Amino acid sequence: MSILFRYDYHLENLLIQLPTDMHEAAVSAIHAPFVVAMHNLSLTAPAIMNSLTLRSNQDIKLPTGQGFYIPDLAFRAKRNNMFQLEVAFTQSFEEIRLKIACRLQDNNLLGILVIDISEKKKFSSPKTRPTEEDSIAQDHWFAGVEREGSFGAIKFKDQVWLNRIEVDVYLFEQGWNTSFDDPRKVCRRLSFPRLCY
């Protein structure tokens, strides 16, 4: 089991992310319709398929030419980036804004859809000292995740590790930069309440 640890020096905050498929589920929900649409397009215009590609988690050169980045999903036409998807789960919205502004320097990129997933009532440190009984075996953790699904609550030994999530979806269009206001939301906020108590 891999656990992500990230320490924010300025906020004096340690983030511990336990594995779930929340990020991948959001990417898959967008990826699948693109695949179907491209397949249907290939039936009516097979020659166009030589120009279109759909890439997931593959590196792309930065517009500056110095370095690479890995979008969650990239729709390309004739090897040019046309549209991308970014799922924000462990990053702050400010980090996302900076990342998107850099990517949108690519003049071919028409826009980036951002799915911003936020955990609400995050797990907080218990007031008692940890004991051996507090440990969670990997198979129990994944069983809890499976039981509640991609967007469900995660509960183990009466400790709620995740209460609910909220999802906002934004469209960053070509020409947007950090001096502008946040881009428009393309759907109302979705909230997935905790499924068990």
N, C-alpha and C positions, 0 to 999 in steps of 0.2 A: 504494500500500500504506500503510495507517495502522498506526502503531506506538504503543502506549500507554507513556508514561513516568510513573512515580509514585515520588516520593522520600519515604521515611519519615525525617523529621528525627530522631526520638528513637532509632531503630535505626541511623541513618546507613546506610540501605540504599536502593539505587536498583533499582526493579523495571522491567524492560523486557519488555513483553508483545508478542510477535509474533502476527500473526493466524492463528487456526485456527477451525474451526467447532465446537469442543468444546462451548461454551456453547449454541449454537443447536441442536446435535444433541440435547442433553439436554432442552431445551424442546420440541422437535418430538416426542420420544419420549413425552412426557406429553400434548401438545396433540392428537395424532392420535386416541388412544382417546376423548378427550372429544368430539371432533367426531363420531366414529362413534356414540357413545352418544346424543348429542343428536339426530342424524339418526334413529336407531332410535326414540327417544322421540317424535319428531315424527310418525312413522307411526301410532302408537297414540293419541297425545294431541296433535293438532295445535294446539289452543288454548293449551297450556302454553308453546309456543315463543315466544309474544308476551312471556313473562315472563323467559325465560332468555337470557343472552348469555355468550359466551366471548370475552374480550379478551386480546390479546397485545401487550405493549409499548406500552400506551396509558396516559396519565396519569390518576391518580385523586387526588382531594382528600384531604389528610391528615385524620385524625380530629379534629385540633385546629382544622381549617378554615383554617390558615395554611400555604399551600404545597401542592405536589403531589409524588407519587412515581410511579414507573413499575414495576409488577410485571412479571415475565416472563410470567405468565399469571394471569388473574383470571376466576373463574366467578362470575357475578352472577345474582341472582334479583330481579325487580322493582326493578332499579337499585341493589340493595344488594349489597355485597361479601359473598360467602358462603365462598369458598375461594380461596387463591392458591398459586402456585408461585414459588419463588425459587431460581435456580441461582447458587450461589456458586463463582466460579472465581478471580477476582483479588482478592477481599476476604478479610480475616481472619475467623475464626469470631466473634471479639468484635464486629467491625463488623456482622456478620449479626445477632447477638443484639440489638444496640441497634436496628437497623432493624426487626426483627420485633416487638420490644416496643412500639415506636411505632405500628406498624400494627395490632397487636392491641388497641389502645385503641378500635377500631371495634367496637361491641357486636354488630354483625351478622356479623362475620367469625368463622367457626367454627374456622378453622385455616389454617396455612400450611405447605406441604410444602417443605422445603429440601433440595436436592440439593447437597451440598458436595463439590466436585471439587478435589483437591489434587495438585499435581505433586510427584513424588518424584525425588530426585537432580536438582534443578534445575540448569540450566546455570550454571556458575560462570566467572568471568573467567579467561581463559587467562593463563599466566605470561609469555608473550612479547608484545612490542609488536604491535599490530595493523598489518597491511599492506593494500595494495590487494587482494591475493589473498584476503583474508578476507571481502570483501564478498559479499553474496548478492543476486542479481538477483531481482526480484519474481516472475517466472515460474518460476524454479527453486524458490523457497520454496513457492509454491502447488503445484507439481508434487510436491514432497516430502510436503506435507500430503495431497494427493489419493492418492498412492501408498500411504500408511500408514493412511488412513481417519481418522475423527473421533477415535478414541481410541488411535491407534498412535503409535509413536515417531517423532520427527522427527530425521533425520540428514542432514547435508550436509558434504561434504569431510571425512569422518571425524570431525566434531564432532557429538556427540549433544546436541541441544538439549532433548530431553525423554526421560527414561528410562521412566517409567511413571506412571500416575495411579491414585489411590485415590478411591473414591466412597463417601460416607456419606449416608444419607437419614434426615432427622429430621422429625417432625411436631410443630410448635409449635401447641398447642391454645388455644382461647379461654381467657383468664384468665392465661396464662403471662406472667411478667415477669422482668426480669434478676436479681431477688433469688432466683429459683428456680434449681435445678440445671438443667443442659442437659436438653432434652426427650428423650424416648425415641427410640432409633433404630427405624425401621420395617423395616429389612432389615439383613442382615449386611454388613460392609464388602466392597465389590467392588474388586478390584484388576486392572488391565489391564497386564500386563507389556509391556515393550518388544518389538516384533515383529522387529526386525533388530539386528544388531551390527556 
